[in-house]
Amino acid sequence: MSRHAKLALVVALVALAALPWIGEAYALRLGTVACMYAVLAVSWNVIGGMAGYPSFATAAFFGLGAYTGGVLLSKGTPLALAIGAAGSVAFAVAMLLGWVLLRLRGHYFAIASLAVAEVLRELTNSATDLTGGGMGLNIPLDLGSGNVADEATFFFLAMWALLLVAVLVVFAVERSRLGFGLACIRQNEAAADMIGVNATLYKALAFALSGLFVAMAGTLYAGWVHYIEPPDVYDVLFSVKPIVMVLLGGLGSTVGAVIGAFVFLGIEEFVWSNWLQVHSGVLGFLIVALLLFLPHGLISIRHRLRRAPDAAPAGMIREASHG
């Protein structure tokens, strides 16, 4: 990924921060969801794109963060501490799980990671005294303003800040020894072991990073909506959507992950507003069509445009030779 692409993304995110002053309530809600989706996509890309392991555990970390932070918030813990605690718990849990699950590969790992969310959902349902179980958990978060518009602006800026931090951290990882090791693992894990890459540790760290920011986003989501329940925050769609977003944008690209998240939300909102009764089918069709025509994601358009000027003279030469 070029330095210019990274710089353009950071500039775009900084410009997005002006949304509360130029947008209305609906635009602010969309902006908050867009930032949350982008956090999920960027986080999944660490384990799925950079390391090449197809994880379906995003919903598990989102739910874990939502309930860890939600329980703390309901006890009167400040939001910043609740977010930090949720991220720390998710990082530790992901490290332990990654140390075990990442010994599996391919579809075996995918199925095992998918099961994590179901296990956590059952544990949440069972811990009725702490989490409210199937009745859900109310989170009476008071930000002090008492103004709905101010609260919406706060959560947008908080989710935006989390996205910016996640992007900057992942950029740093890409340039680090960890990023190099993950690239080696993606290309050939056996060869990576031979050149001294501690594949087990690197994969566990990638898995932990992929859960860290997702859990923080889960806490922010819990505070934003004021009420959570297991089917909502452990929804399997939280595992599937980030994968689709990354594939739409470009697998392995942080810039592509953010672009894919924003485009996915745009398509989702368009389909919801125009084909409410059959929105799932139409949304699936549009996504499949995009993936078929752009198998390397939207980020590949730039490379195609670069090759286009070179392809034209080559085609003219071939036509001239046949003439």
Secondary structure, DSSP 4 states (H G I P E B T S, - for coil): --HHHHHHHHHHHHHHTTHHHH--HHHHHHHHHHHHHHHHHHHHHIIIIIS------HHHHHHHHHHHHHHHHHTT--HHHHHHHHHHHHHHHHHHHHHHHTTS-HHHHHHHHHHHHHHHHHHHHH-HHHH-GGG-EE-----S---HHHHHHHHHHHHHHHHHHHHHHHHHHHTSHHHHHHHHHHH-HHHHHHTT--HHHHHHHHHHHHHHHHHHHHHHHHHHHSEE-HHHHT-THHHHHHHHHHHHH-TT-HHHHHHHHHHHHHHHHHHHHH-STTHHHHHHHHHHHHHHH-TT-TTHHHHHHHHHHHHHHHHHHHHHHH-
